Every structure is written in structure tokens, then in C-alpha cells.
Amino acid sequence: MIITDRLRDLIDRAAIFWAAEAETCRTYFQSPDRTRESDRAWLAKQCFKEVWGSGLTAKGDGGAMLQEFSKRLIDMFPKIDVDVDRREALEIAEALHEEFEHYCLFADAYDAMAVDGEAKLTPMVLRNHDWKGDDDLSELRRQHRSEHGELGWRSTRFTEGGYCTILSEGAALAADPDGHDGRNRLIAEASQPVYDDEFLHMLYGIGSIEENPLSDAEWKLFSDLALAQLRLRAPMRNEQFGFPVSDDRMTAMLNGDIEPIVFDYDRAKLAA
């Protein structure tokens, strides 16, 4: 893993937006206005992200992230050990399993909060979500990939997960498992294993950026794309949680009025 000065500079700038996303999640979890209904609402949106992604696939029919993984495996199967290395196929199979497991964990928490007569989630019901903030992020990512190719893909990989702040803040609810009628425990139990899966992957995605070096001009464009995407993440989370953070506070955070997250360089090295 190569940590250059320019990557450290980008991480320092990104850390403001990661911190804004973390504060948004924490503000909701600590809010006295939290209800069973509001918890189920944000969990449903999180399940949507686990199935459909946020601009990680093409828009339109067949655009679910899990469907994309499945299709790639089916297309690969006759080529394994001929034109496709078996390990490449295994990586896709593992990714499919992991992402679907994450959906199951959050969907289980959602269903556990249900009362008699409330329907379970389904991936196809989730498709018809109403979430402008996520739509905005998705469209920006697709635009970046369409207009800038590999640099757009790199920026998407850099911003995916947002330093896993929704997962770390959700897992932290284990400190008060009986809070909110035991819903804290359900959220923590869903969040911790997803965090364990995703955090090192996220660190590797960030730390591996310089393994295929970019020119100075390419780096500037890549950085601009990544920061533009990151700027949309905290407002997206704020909408997911029912706008617990005021417009004034959100603006202040995005303008740097917040203590940045401290990037874990030691764990990033382990992720290499």
C-alpha cells in the first residue's frame, strides 16, 4: 500500500465529509424523537442500498447490484479456467454472498421491529424508494463514470462506504442495548458484522489508489470528483434519518466546522 503526500492531503479533505456523515448518524441515534417507525424507515432505505447500490450499477431494468453480480457469474461460468481465472469468479461469488448477507441483517432488524399486520421487505418493493439524496449521489456517480471512465470508477470506489460511519455509529448502540425498547440491540447486531466486513475493504479501496499512479492532472480531476461525491453523502444520510440535522448545521459541517475523522493508517496497512 502506497500512502503518498497527495493521498494524505485528499484523506485530510475527505475526513471533513466523513465526520459530517458520522455526526448526522449520531444525531439521529441520540435523538429523543426516534421512534419505531423512524427506525424502520431508515432501515428500509439501508436495505435498498444493500440490494440496489447507490450509482454502482447502470440505471434501469436489471440494475440491482446483486443482479449484476449474479449475471457476471453466469456469464463467466463457461469461461472459468479457460479465459477467466477461477479466483476471479470466486471473488464475485464472495461479493454476492457478502452483499446479500448484509441485506439480510438489516432486513431482519426491520422485520423484528414489526407489529402484527406489517409486511416484510422485499427487494422489488425496495426498488420503488423515495430518496432524493441517494438519487442525487447515484446520478453524480454515473455521470462521473460516463464522462471520465476509469477516473470516475476510482472516485466511486474512494467514496463508497463513507468511512463506514453509519455502521460504526450503529454498532456503538451496543453500549445501550435496551435503549429504545431494545431496538438499539437489533441495530447494533445488524451493524457490527457489516462493519467488520466492510471497514478493511473500504480502507484498502482508499489506500490502493496510488498503486496505479495518476499524473498530476489526472489526480486533480480524480480528487475533484471524489470530493464532489463525498459532499453529497451527509445530506443523503440526513434524509435517510428524517432530517435530524438542521440546514444551518449541515452547511457548517460541509464547510469545515467540524472535527475531522482520524484516518486509521495502521489498519489501512493491514488491509493491504
C-alpha positions as CSV (number, residue, x, y, z in Angstrom):
1,M,0.0,0.0,0.0
2,I,1.4,3.4,-1.1
3,I,0.5,6.4,1.0
4,T,1.8,9.5,-0.8
5,D,1.6,13.1,0.3
6,R,-1.1,13.8,-2.1
7,L,-3.2,10.9,-0.9
8,R,-2.8,12.1,2.7
9,D,-3.9,15.5,1.6
10,L,-7.0,14.0,-0.1
11,I,-7.8,11.9,3.0
12,D,-7.5,15.0,5.2
13,R,-10.0,16.8,3.0
14,A,-12.3,13.8,2.9
15,A,-12.2,13.4,6.7
16,I,-14.4,16.5,7.0
17,F,-17.2,14.9,5.0
18,W,-16.8,11.6,6.8
19,A,-17.1,13.4,10.1
20,A,-20.2,15.2,8.8
21,E,-21.8,11.9,7.9
22,A,-20.9,10.4,11.3
23,E,-22.4,13.3,13.2
24,T,-25.6,13.1,11.1
25,C,-26.0,9.4,12.1
26,R,-25.1,10.0,15.7
27,T,-27.5,12.9,15.9
28,Y,-30.3,10.7,14.8
29,F,-29.4,7.8,17.1
30,Q,-29.3,10.1,20.1
31,S,-32.4,12.0,19.2
32,P,-35.4,11.8,21.7
33,D,-37.6,11.9,18.6
34,R,-36.5,8.5,17.4
35,T,-39.5,6.1,17.1
36,R,-40.1,2.5,16.0
37,E,-41.5,3.9,12.7
38,S,-38.5,6.1,12.1
39,D,-36.1,3.3,12.8
40,R,-37.9,1.1,10.3
41,A,-37.9,3.9,7.7
42,W,-34.1,4.3,7.7
43,L,-33.5,0.5,7.9
44,A,-35.6,0.1,4.7
45,K,-33.5,2.7,3.0
46,Q,-30.3,0.9,4.1
47,C,-31.7,-2.3,2.7
48,F,-32.3,-0.6,-0.6
49,K,-28.6,0.4,-0.7
50,E,-27.5,-3.1,0.0
51,V,-29.6,-4.5,-2.9
52,W,-29.6,-1.8,-5.4
53,G,-26.4,0.2,-4.6
54,S,-26.0,3.9,-5.0
55,G,-25.0,4.6,-8.5
56,L,-22.8,1.5,-8.6
57,T,-24.7,-0.1,-11.4
58,A,-26.4,1.1,-14.6
59,K,-29.8,2.8,-14.1
60,G,-32.9,0.9,-15.4
61,D,-34.1,-2.6,-15.6
62,G,-31.7,-5.2,-14.2
63,G,-29.8,-2.5,-12.3
64,A,-29.7,-4.1,-8.9
65,M,-26.2,-4.6,-7.6
66,L,-27.0,-8.2,-6.6
67,Q,-28.4,-8.9,-10.0
68,E,-25.2,-7.6,-11.6
69,F,-23.0,-9.9,-9.5
70,S,-25.3,-12.9,-10.4
71,K,-25.2,-12.1,-14.1
72,R,-21.4,-11.7,-14.2
73,L,-21.1,-15.2,-12.5
74,I,-23.5,-16.8,-15.0
75,D,-21.7,-15.2,-18.0
76,M,-18.3,-16.3,-16.5
77,F,-19.2,-19.9,-15.8
78,P,-18.3,-21.5,-19.2
79,K,-15.1,-19.5,-19.3
80,I,-13.7,-20.4,-15.8
81,D,-10.2,-21.9,-16.1
82,V,-10.3,-21.1,-19.8
83,D,-10.4,-17.3,-20.2
84,V,-11.3,-16.5,-16.6
85,D,-9.3,-17.3,-13.6
86,R,-11.2,-19.4,-11.0
87,R,-10.2,-16.9,-8.3
88,E,-11.8,-14.0,-10.1
89,A,-15.1,-15.9,-10.2
90,L,-14.7,-16.8,-6.5
91,E,-14.2,-13.1,-5.7
92,I,-17.5,-12.2,-7.4
93,A,-19.3,-15.1,-5.7
94,E,-18.0,-14.0,-2.3
95,A,-19.0,-10.4,-3.0
96,L,-22.5,-11.6,-3.9
97,H,-22.8,-13.6,-0.7
98,E,-21.5,-10.8,1.4
99,E,-23.8,-8.1,0.0
100,F,-26.8,-10.3,0.2
101,E,-25.9,-11.2,3.8
102,H,-25.8,-7.5,4.6
103,Y,-29.2,-7.0,3.2
104,C,-30.5,-10.0,5.3
105,L,-29.0,-8.5,8.5
106,F,-30.7,-5.1,8.1
107,A,-33.9,-6.7,6.8
108,D,-34.0,-9.0,9.8
109,A,-33.7,-6.0,12.1
110,Y,-36.5,-4.2,10.2
111,D,-38.8,-7.3,10.4
112,A,-38.0,-7.7,14.1
113,M,-39.4,-4.2,14.8
114,A,-42.7,-5.0,13.0
115,V,-46.1,-5.3,14.6
116,D,-48.8,-7.7,13.6
117,G,-50.0,-7.0,10.1
118,E,-46.9,-5.1,8.8
119,A,-45.4,-6.6,5.7
120,K,-41.9,-7.9,5.3
121,L,-39.4,-6.2,3.0
122,T,-38.7,-7.5,-0.5
123,P,-36.0,-6.3,-2.9
124,M,-38.6,-5.4,-5.5
125,V,-40.7,-3.3,-3.1
126,L,-37.5,-1.5,-2.1
127,R,-36.8,-0.6,-5.7
128,N,-39.6,2.0,-5.6
129,H,-37.9,4.1,-2.9
130,D,-38.3,7.8,-2.5
131,W,-34.9,9.2,-1.6
132,K,-33.8,12.3,-3.4
133,G,-30.4,12.4,-1.6
134,D,-29.5,8.9,-2.8
135,D,-30.7,9.6,-6.3
136,D,-28.5,12.7,-6.4
137,L,-25.4,10.7,-5.3
138,S,-26.2,7.9,-7.7
139,E,-26.7,10.2,-10.7
140,L,-23.4,12.1,-9.9
141,R,-21.5,8.8,-9.7
142,R,-23.0,7.6,-13.0
143,Q,-22.2,10.9,-14.6
144,H,-18.6,10.8,-13.4
145,R,-18.1,7.3,-14.8
146,S,-19.8,8.2,-18.1
147,E,-17.7,11.3,-18.6
148,H,-14.4,10.3,-17.1
149,G,-14.2,6.5,-17.4
150,E,-11.6,4.9,-15.1
151,L,-11.2,8.1,-13.0
152,G,-14.9,8.1,-12.4
153,W,-14.7,4.5,-11.3
154,R,-11.8,5.3,-9.0
155,S,-13.7,8.2,-7.4
156,T,-16.7,6.0,-6.8
157,R,-14.5,3.3,-5.1
158,F,-12.9,6.0,-3.0
159,T,-16.2,7.4,-1.7
160,E,-18.1,4.1,-1.3
161,G,-19.0,3.5,2.3
162,G,-18.2,7.0,3.6
163,Y,-15.7,5.5,6.1
164,C,-18.4,3.1,7.3
165,T,-19.8,5.8,9.7
166,I,-23.4,4.5,9.6
167,L,-22.1,1.1,10.6
168,S,-19.7,2.3,13.4
169,E,-22.4,4.5,14.9
170,G,-25.0,1.8,14.6
171,A,-22.6,-0.7,16.3
172,A,-22.0,1.7,19.1
173,L,-25.6,1.3,20.2
174,A,-24.5,-2.0,21.8
175,A,-23.4,0.1,24.7
176,D,-27.1,0.6,25.5
177,P,-28.8,-2.5,24.1
178,D,-32.1,-2.0,25.9
179,G,-32.5,1.6,24.7
180,H,-35.5,2.5,22.5
181,D,-37.3,-0.7,23.6
182,G,-34.4,-2.9,22.6
183,R,-34.2,-1.5,19.1
184,N,-30.6,-0.4,19.8
185,R,-29.6,-4.1,20.2
186,L,-31.2,-5.0,16.9
187,I,-29.4,-2.2,15.1
188,A,-26.1,-3.0,16.7
189,E,-26.4,-6.7,15.9
190,A,-27.0,-5.8,12.3
191,S,-24.4,-3.1,12.0
192,Q,-21.4,-4.8,13.7
193,P,-20.9,-7.7,11.3
194,V,-21.4,-5.5,8.3
195,Y,-18.8,-3.1,9.7
196,D,-16.4,-6.0,10.3
197,D,-16.8,-7.0,6.6
198,E,-16.7,-3.5,5.1
199,F,-14.1,-1.5,7.1
200,L,-11.0,-3.2,5.9
201,H,-12.3,-3.3,2.3
202,M,-13.0,0.4,2.5
203,L,-9.5,1.1,3.8
204,Y,-8.0,-0.9,1.1
205,G,-10.0,0.8,-1.6
206,I,-8.7,4.2,-0.3
207,G,-5.1,3.1,0.3
208,S,-4.7,1.3,-3.0
209,I,-5.4,4.4,-5.1
210,E,-1.7,5.1,-5.7
211,E,-0.9,1.5,-6.7
212,N,-1.7,2.6,-10.3
213,P,-0.3,6.1,-10.3
214,L,-2.0,9.0,-11.9
215,S,-0.5,12.1,-13.5
216,D,-0.8,15.4,-11.6
217,A,-3.7,16.5,-13.9
218,E,-5.5,13.1,-13.5
219,W,-5.0,13.3,-9.7
220,K,-6.6,16.7,-9.6
221,L,-9.6,15.6,-11.6
222,F,-9.9,12.4,-9.5
223,S,-9.8,14.4,-6.3
224,D,-12.4,16.9,-7.5
225,L,-14.7,14.0,-8.5
226,A,-14.3,12.2,-5.2
227,L,-14.8,15.3,-3.1
228,A,-17.9,16.3,-5.1
229,Q,-19.4,12.8,-4.3
230,L,-18.4,12.9,-0.7
231,R,-20.1,16.3,-0.3
232,L,-23.5,14.6,-1.1
233,R,-23.1,11.8,1.5
234,A,-24.1,13.6,4.7
235,P,-27.2,15.2,3.2
236,M,-28.1,11.8,1.8
237,R,-27.8,10.3,5.3
238,N,-29.7,13.3,6.8
239,E,-32.7,12.5,4.5
240,Q,-32.4,8.8,5.3
241,F,-32.8,9.5,9.0
242,G,-35.7,12.0,8.6
243,F,-33.5,15.2,8.7
244,P,-32.3,15.2,12.3
245,V,-29.6,17.8,11.4
246,S,-30.7,21.4,10.7
247,D,-29.9,23.0,7.3
248,D,-27.6,25.5,9.1
249,R,-25.6,22.8,10.9
250,M,-25.3,20.7,7.7
251,T,-24.0,23.7,5.8
252,A,-21.5,24.5,8.6
253,M,-20.2,20.9,8.7
254,L,-19.7,20.7,5.0
255,N,-17.8,24.0,5.1
256,G,-15.4,22.5,7.7
257,D,-17.0,23.5,11.0
258,I,-16.4,20.0,12.5
259,E,-13.5,17.9,13.9
260,P,-12.3,15.6,11.1
261,I,-12.3,11.9,11.5
262,V,-8.9,10.5,12.2
263,F,-8.0,8.1,9.4
264,D,-6.7,4.7,10.7
265,Y,-3.4,4.4,8.7
266,D,-2.3,1.4,10.8
267,R,-5.4,-0.6,9.9
268,A,-5.1,0.6,6.3
269,K,-1.6,-1.1,6.2
270,L,-3.1,-4.3,7.5
271,A,-5.8,-4.1,4.8
272,A,-3.1,-4.1,2.0
